[in-house]
Amino acid sequence: MGVFDIFTSKKPEVHNVVKKSHVNKVAEKAITKRAIYEVFNDLETLRTALDQANTQKFYNREELHQVYRQIWRDPHLQSQWNTRKLKTLSREWKIVDSSDNENDQLTEILERPWFGDFVGMCLDSKMWGFNLIQFGSWGGKSFDPFMLNGEMKDNIYPIDRDYVKPELGLIVTTPSSVENGIDMFDKKFWTLYVGKTHDLGLMEYLAATILIKNNANTNWSEWAEIFGMDLKTVKTDKTDNARSQLLTALKNLGSNGYGVFSPEDEIEFAGTSRTDAYKVYENLIRYSDEQISKIIFGQDVVSNNTGQVVGKTGENIAKLYGNADAKFIKAQVNDKLLPFLTRIGAGNFEGYKFVYDTSEELTLTERSDIDLKISQMGKQHSDNYINDTYGVEVEAISTANDTAQVAEAIQNLYK
């Protein structure tokens, strides 16, 4: 039985001899790479990018992906999305035959870091709209990194989405091209496509909210710089060198604002009388984070609210998302990955399937309810069971009545 290696990132072994023949299986060799630069993105940029991405015959997503790359770094988005992914990545799984008997050897083939990466990329396709995943050369036990055009490539990675046009089924040489490309579904390439051809991903709905949030953060920072520190001022009739010396002295007193003015000059900052002006930005940012949570998890109570009723409702909704994502991954592995591994000779998965171990889906609260009912029927739980399940050291239990009391006490702990 396997579980994804989500907390360690083991660097795959790089063999001294890179298989040159594998380059023929790399779809990315058709791409003419170019440098990517950071640009300023706002709501107008987003509208233009969406128009270009939806323009028939061209379907150029390059500018849209520039926006996506910027909002992808939002801390709240990353927190919420990684939490959602963990609900799938933390599940136990195995490879079984038609009778649900586990095949340890086939399970072991997938018990490698690359498989956790593959699952993560499949899930990320929901955010970006798609992923075209390139595999490295097969080293006998795992996929290996490889050299392409003087650059070392990871053992598994998504091909630059700017060059992939799923609407046309092409990998193009330049993002603006619609003719110079290759068939992205050609089986001679060691690639797997995940996603829908015209889907722009969840970030289509997140983009405007995060761009507004970024603008609020910038404005709040400027407000804090102006109004958060006292202004240093000097009124003087001095001119020329003496005035310049005063400016230099004020500058060296600290990082807050400073100025030298004539005695008759007046300085006024509108808004300084409002002590709660910062709440405009704070509330806007909080509102934006709530919208991000709702788009990713369908609600915002998982991380933003507490309380038994609210927390229970939020966890139940989050669990629905986790179950749906697990079914999505199960379909991708069985319909695409296992046939691919069989085709390239990594293992014979004919007649086998990937399944999740549903016995691990019960929460401790749910299990404590079941254990209480079992004990009330007069059945005893062993000390080892209680210790292993709940992580609580207990002494020997002599009667069924004692067992029931322990089970009831445990259940009360999880209420």
N, C-alpha and C positions, 0 to 999 in steps of 0.2 A: 504494500500500500504506500502511496506517495503523498507528499504535501509539498507545495511550492516553496522554494528557498527564497523567501521574501525579505529577510533581514540581513542576508549576506550577499555580497556581489562578488562571487568567485571569478577571477579572471581566467578564461579558458586558455588551455595550453596552446602555444604557438609552435608548430612543428618547424624544424629547420628547413625542410624541403616543402615549399608551398606547391600544391598541386596546380600546375599551370593549366591543365585541361579543364579545371573547374571554371576558369574565366569564361569559357564558352557557355556556361550555365548561368551567367550573371546578366540579368536584363539591364542593369545600370550602365553597361559598357556603351550603350547607344546614346548616353546623355553627354552633352557638352556642358561641363560644369562652369559656373560663374560665381563670383563673390556675392555674398549676401550682406547688405548693410542695414543698420537700424535707421528707420525713418519715423517721422512724427505721424501718428495716426489719430484721427478724430472721427466724429460721426459722419462727416462728409466723405472722408476716406473710406469708411465702412460702406456707405451707400454706393459709392463708385465701384468698390471691390465686389459687392454683391451683384451689381449689374453685369460686371465682366464675367463673373463666375457662372451666371445664368444665361449668358448670351449664346444662343444656339450656333452650332458649327465651330465655335471657338472654345467656349467653356474654360476660359483662362482664370485659374484660381490663385495665381501668383500673388496679387495684391491682397487677396483675402487671407492667404496664409501669412503674409506679413503682419496683418492685424492679429491673427490667431497666435503667432509666436510671441507677440507682446503680451496679450492677455493671459497666455498660458503660464506666465510667471507670477500671476496674482496669488499671494499666499493663501487666501481663503479658498480660492478655487482648487489649489493643489491639496489643501487639507481635506476638503470635502470629497474630492475625486479619489484621492488615495484611500480615504476611509471606505468609500464605496467599493474600490477595487479589492481591499483587504477582505471584504466579506466573501469574495470568490477565491482569492489567492490562499486564504487560510483554511480552506476545506480539504478534507482528506479525499483521495480518489484512488482508483485502481483500474487495471485492464482485466476484463473478464470475458469468458466464453459465453455461448448461448445459454448455458445453465447457470450463469452468474458465479462461476468458479474463477478465482483470480489466477492469472498467469504471472508468476513472480518475475520471470525473465523479461517479458514484454513490459511489465510495469517498471522494471529497472532501467530500461532503455530511456524512459521519459523522466526518470528521477535525476535530472541534470538541470543546472541553472538555465540552459537555453530554453527549456520547456516553460519555466516560469516567465522568462522574457517573452516567449511566444504568446502566452495567455495574457500578459500585460499589454502587448501590442494589439491583440484582438479586442480587448476592452477599450483601449485608447481609440480604436476606430470609431467608437460611438461618439467620442468628443470631436474628432477631426472629420468624420464622415466616411473615411476609409483608411486602410493601410495596405500597401503592397509590400509584403515581407520577403526579403531576400535571405536565403540560407547559404552558409559557407560550405566548404567541402566536408564530406563525412570522414571522420578519422577512425572509425571502427566502434567507438563508444559515444562519441559526441560530434557535433559540428565544430569545425575549426575556423579561426580567422584566416583571411587570405589577402594576397596583395593584388591591387587593381590600380593600374596606371601610377605606380610608385607610391600608393597610399594603402596602409593596412586597414582592412575592413573588419568589423566585428563578425563573430560567427553567425549572428542573426540580427537583422536591422531593417527598419522600414526605408524603402527607397524614397528619395526626396519627392515629396508630394507635388511640388511645383511642376514636375515633369510627367506626372501621371494624370491622364485624362480618362477616368473610368467611363464618362459619358460616351467616349469614342472608342474605348477599349484599347488605348494606345499609350505607350511610353514614348514621349517626343524628345527631340534633340534640344529644343528650347521651349520655355513655357508658352510662348506666343505661337508656336508652330501647330499646325493641324494636319500636316501631310508627312513630314519627315519623322516617322516613328516606327515602332515595332509592336507586334501583337503582344499585349501584356498577359494574355492567357495561353501563350505558346508553351506547351509542356516540356520543351527542351530546356526552359529556364527553371532553375530551382527557386521558384517564387510561389507564394500563395496570396491570393487577394481576399481581403476581409472587408465587408461593408456593402453598401448599396450604391449603385452607379451615380445617382443624382442627389445623394444625401450630402448636405453641407455640415452635418454634425451638430452636436449640442452647442458648440461654441458660436454657431450662428445666432442663438438666442442669448448667449452670455455676453457677446461682444459689446453691445451698446451699453449694458449695465456696467461693465468693468471699465470701459472708456470714460464714462461719467464719473465713476469712482476714482479713477486715476486723476481726473481733472480736479475733483474735490480735494484729494490729497495734496496736489500741487498748490492749490489756492490756500489751503489751510497752512501749509508750510510757509507760504509768503506772508500770510496774516500773522503767524507766530513770529516771523522774523521782524516784522514792522512793529507789532503791538506787544509782543511777548517780552521785549527788553526795553528798558528806559533809553530815551534818546539823549545823546550828549550834545549840548549846544553851547556856543560861546558867542556873545554879542560884543563886537569891537569895531573901533574906527581904524584899526591898523590895516595897512595895505602891503602889497608886494611880499617881500621876504618874511616880514613878521607875521603876516596872515598865513603864509605857507607853513611856517613853523608851528603855528597853532593847529592847523589841519593835521600835520604830522603827529603832533602830540596827542590829539584826540584819537587818531587812528590807532596809536600804540596803546591806548588805554583798554582796549578790548574789542570784541567783534560786533558789538551793537552799533546802531546807526549814529552818525555824528555830523556836525555841520558848523560852519562859522558864518555868522550873519551880521548885518549892520544893525545898530541899535534900534532903528525904526521898523525893522522887518518883523513879521509875525508868522508863526508856524502853527498850523492847525491840522489835526488828523481827525477827520470825521469818523465816528464809530468808536472812539476810545471810551465814550461814556457808557457803552454797552458792555457789561461784564459777561454776558452769555453769548456773544457773537459767534464764538467757536462752535456752538451747538448746531449751527446751520450745516457746517461741514461734518461734524460728528454724526448727526442724525442721517445725513445723506449717505455717508459711508456705511453706517449700520443698516440702513434700508437696502443698500446695494448688496451687502453680504447676505441678507435674508433672501433676496431674489436669487442669488447664486445658489444658495442651499436648496431653494424650492425647485430650481431647474435640475439640479443634480440628484436630489433625494426626494423630490415631490413635496417636501415640507422642510421647515427650518428648526424643528424641535430637537433634533438629534444632538446638536452641539450648542445651541443658543438658549435652551430652556432647561429648567430642572423641575423636579417634582415627580411623584409616583405616576399620576394619571397621564400627565403630558409626556413624561419620559417613556412610559410603556407604549403609548400611541405612536410616538416617533420611532421607537425601536421596531414596532410591528411593521410600520410602513417601510422602514429601511430594510427589514428582512425580506419584504416582497421584492424590492429592487435587487437584493443579493440573490434571491432565488431565480429571478428572471435572467440576471447576468450569468448565473451558473448554467442555466439551460442553453443560453446563447453559446457559451464556451463548449459545452458538451456537443452541440451540433457542429461547431467549427472543427473540433478535434476529430469527431467520427466521420464527418462528411468530406473533410479536406486533408487534415494532417495525417491520419493513419493511412489512407490510400497513398499519399505522397511518400511516406516513409517506406511503405511496401514497394513502391515503384522504383525508388532509388537504391533499394537493397539494404536499408538500415535495419529492417526486421520484417517478419511476415505477420502482418496484423489481419490477414484474411480470417473472417469468422469471429473476430474479437471486437470489443467495443470499450470505450472509455466511459466510466460511470463515477459518480460521486457517492461516497459512503454516507447514506442518509442517517445512519445511526448516530452520527456526531452532531446532528442539527439541533438536538434538544438543549435548551439553556439550563443552567443550574436551577433556576426557579421552576421550570417545567419538570425537571427530574425530581426535585424535592417534593413536588405535588404527587408525582407517581409513587415515589418511595413511601410517602406517608400513607397513601391508600393501601399499598401492599402490606405495610406493617400493621395497619388496622384490620387486615384480614387474618392476622395471627402469624404472618411469615416474618422470619428474622433476616436482617441484613448482617453480613459478616463485618468484622472490624476492618479487614483489608479493603472491602468495598467502600465503606464510608471514608476511610483514610485516602484512598486513591481518587474517589469521585469528588470529594469536597475539600481535600487537603487539610483535614482536621484530625489530629491524633485523638483516638478514643480508646478507652480501656475495654476489657472483655465485657460482653453483654450476656447476661444469664437467662433472661426470660423475654418472651415476645412482648410483654408489657413494657419492659425497659427499651426494647427496640422501637416501639411506637412512640415513646416519650422522646427518644433521641431524634427520630424522624420528624416529629412535630416541632421540636426545637430548631432543627435545621431549616425547616420550611419557614418558620417565623423570622429567621435571619435574612431570608431572601425576599421578604415582603417589604 
